[in-house]
Each structure stands twice: as structure tokens, then as C-alpha cells.
Amino acid sequence: MAEITAAAVKQLREKTGAGMMECKKALTEADGDEEKAINILRERGLASAKKREGRIASEGIVGSYIHMGGKVGVLVELNCETDFVARGDEFQQLVRDIAMHIAAAEPRYVTRDEIPANVVEQEREIARAQAMNDPKNANKPEQVIEKIVEGRLNKFYEETVLVDQPFVKAPEKTVGELVTEKVSKTGERIAVRRFTRYKMGEGLERRNDDFGGEVASMLG
């Protein structure tokens, strides 16, 4: 049986973020082999994603994606609980995938909670007006109209909220479901904190005047 030193326990804790006693037990079971101990800790972390929602995810990375030609660029901050996970290939790939998705799908918010109440209310009123003005709904009861309105609101969320959008590389699942899959694999809470999407020339007023004609007229 290998001797489990305090230094080995401390090193494993720094790499995995697990508690001191958990690290010591894992090293004991692994007979001092750090890699085996890491696998033991990760296997024991395979609980449901819901159990991790209260944990603090203060580690992670800021990833970027520049689309071909440099016309669109994205910065995204993805958080996890430990630097050990943040440096892993799986986490790094997730950041790249999400950044690429943002470039393609143009979400406006990370989650529904970020949407201002007045925006939700405006979308609800628009959806209600559309439902009421549709001749097919003329004789439908109020509860049916409400279901139609909620359906149209959900469509709005799918178009504008990152975690509700179908993932561009695998549309059968949402970005939120993609993140949940990685939570199960890593044993840590993972969350998209924020993102910024840049599009070349966005927000700038474009000139519509005939510059060549203007020069020609000045020359007589």
C-alpha cells in the first residue's frame, strides 16, 4: 500500500477541486496513482445536473470564434467549477462549439431570465394580436388562444435565447441540452455567463449617395 502524503492530497485537490477527505480516499483506493484517483473522483461526481446548480462556477475560459473572412466574431465566457476541467479538451471544444453557434444563430440573450419584462410583454401582445386576427381562430375559446400565444412565445425564445436554440451542429438538441451533457461527463456545474457577437459594419449608417456622380458633377 502506497503512502498517501499531504502533498499528494493537496495536489489532487488543486487539480480536481474535490474535498481533502475525498481526495485522500480516492488516492488510497488508487494506491497512490493520481490519474486513477482523478477518474475515481470524476466517476463519483456523475450526479444529476440539478444537484450542481447551486455550486459556484468561478473558473472557466473566454473563448473566441472568427468566421471566415473576418466579417463576424464572437467572444463567449463559459464557466465551470475548477481549472482542472477548464483546461480539459472536452471543455475547450464546448467553448469553441458554443462560440461558433453564436456566430451562426445570432442569439440575443443567454437565458430567458435575461429578457426584459417589457420585451416579453410586447412579444406576448404581438402573438395575441396575430392569434386574434387569424380567421381560423375566430370561434376558439380563450384557453385555446392562450395556448397559441404560449406556443408563439416559445418560438420567440427558440430564436433569441442561446440555451433554447437548436444547436447548429446537432439540431436535435438545444445548446442547453448540450451543456447539460457536459455537466454529466465532467461532474461539475457548467454555465454560459455572457457573450458578445460582432458583425462588421453593424450599426453604422451606410452611404447611399452616388459618390461617382457627385464627383462628375463637380467637374462640370
N, C-alpha and C positions, 0 to 999 in steps of 0.2 A: 504493500500500500504506500503510495507516494505521500510525502509530507506536504500538507497544504499550508503554505506560508501566507502571512498577512499581506505581503506584497503581491502575491498571485491573486488573492481575493480582490484587492484594491484595483489591480489592473483589469480584471474581468468586469468589475463593477463599472469602471470608466468606459469600457468598450460596449457594454450592453445596457447600462442604466438600471440593472436589476439591484435588489437589496443585498446588503452584505451577507446575511444569512443564506439567502437564496443562492448567491454566488458560491459560498463555501460548500453548500450541499451539492451543487452541480459539479464543482471541482472534485469533491470526494467521490461522487458516483462515477466521474470520468477518470478517476485515478490520476488526477493532476493534469490531464490533457485539456488545454484551453479550448481548442476547436470543438472537441466533443462536449465540453461544458457549455459552450455557446449554443450548440444545437439542442442540448437538453433544455436550456432556458427558453429558447425560441419555441420548442415544442410545447412547453408548459404555458406559453403565452397565447396559444391558439384558442382564445375565448371569443365570444361574440363581440362585434364592433361596438355594440351598445354599451358594454361594460367599460369601454375605454373613453367614452365621450367626455367624462368629467376630468380626464387627465390633462395635464398641461403639456402642450406640444410647442416647445420653445426652440427646438433645434430645426434643422432643415436647410434648404438652399433656395437661392433665387436663380431660376433658370431662364434661358432666352431662346427665341427662335426667330430667325430672319428668313422670310420667304424668298424664293428665287427672284433675283432682280432687285432685291432691296426695297420693294415697294411697301411691304408690311412687316412689322416687327412686334414681338411680344416679350414682356417681362412678367414672370409669374413667381410668387413666393409660395412654396409648398412646405408645410411644417410637419415635423414628427417629434418624437419624444427624446431621441438620443442621436448623437453624432455618428454612432456606430451604424444605425440604419440609414442616416442621411448620406453616408459615404458609399453605401451599397449600390451595386449595379442596377438592382430592381427599382430602387427609389429614384435613381438618376434617370432611368428610362421613363419612369412615370412622369417626372417633371418635363422631360422633352415631349412626351406624348400630349400632355395637357397644354403645353405652350403651343404646339402645332395645331391642336384642336381649336384653341382660342383664335389663332390667326385665321383659320378657315371658317369657323362658325360665328364669330363676332358676338359673343355674349356681352351683356351689359352689367350683369350682377353675378356674384359668386353663388349666393343662396337667395331664396325668396325673402328672407328676413331683411335683406339689404334694400329691397324695393320700397321707396317712399309710399306711405299710405295713400297720398293723393294720386299717385300713378296707378296703384291697384284700383282705386275707386273709379278713376277715369276709364280704365280698361273695362271695368265691370259695367259701367254705364253704356259704353260703346257696344259691348257684347249684348246687353239687354235691348238696346235700340235696334240692333241688327236682327235679334230674335223676334222682336215685336213687329218689325216691318216686313218680315218674311211671311208671305201669304200662306205658306204651309203650316204656320203656327197660329193662325187666326183663332181657331177654336180650342186650342190646347190650354189645360189648366195651369195655374200659376206655378205649381211644383214642377211641372214639366219644363216650363220656361226657365226656372231656376237651374235645372239640371243642364239645360242647353248653355246657359250663361257660364256655369262652372266648367263645362267642357271647353268652352272658348277661352276661359281664363287659363286653364291647364295648357292649352295650346300656346298661349302667350308666354307662360313660364318655360315651356319647352324651347321656345325660340330665343328667349332672352336670359335665362338663368343657367349658368355654367353647369351646375351639378344635375340639372334636369334635362340637359341637352343629350340627344343620342351621340355617343362617341363616334367621331368621324371614321376611325379605323375599324370599328365594330359596332354598327348602328343598332344591333340587337340589345345593347346595354347602354345605360346612361353613364356620363362621366362620374356621377356619384356612386354608381354601382362598381365602376372600375376602381375607384379609390377604396371602397369597402373590401374588394377582393384583396388589395394590397395590405389592408389593415389585418386581415385574417392571416396572410402569409408572414408578415413581419412581427405580429404580436404587439404592435404599437398603434396609438392614435395617429392618424394622418389627416391633414386638413389643408385645403387651399385657403390661404389667408387673403390674398389680393392679387390683382393682375392689372397690367396696363397694355393696351393694344394701340400701336401707332400705325397710321396709314399715311403714306406720302401725300402731302398736299391737303390732307383732311382739315376742313375748317377755313382754308384760305379762299379768298374770293378770286375766281378766275377771270381773266380779261377776255371779254367777248368782242372788243373793238377790232377793226381791221387795221392793224398796225402798218401793213404794207401800203394800203390805200391812203392812210394818213400821210405817210412819207411822200407818196407820189403827188398828193395834192399840194403839199408844201413846196415841192419843186416846180410846181406850175404845170 
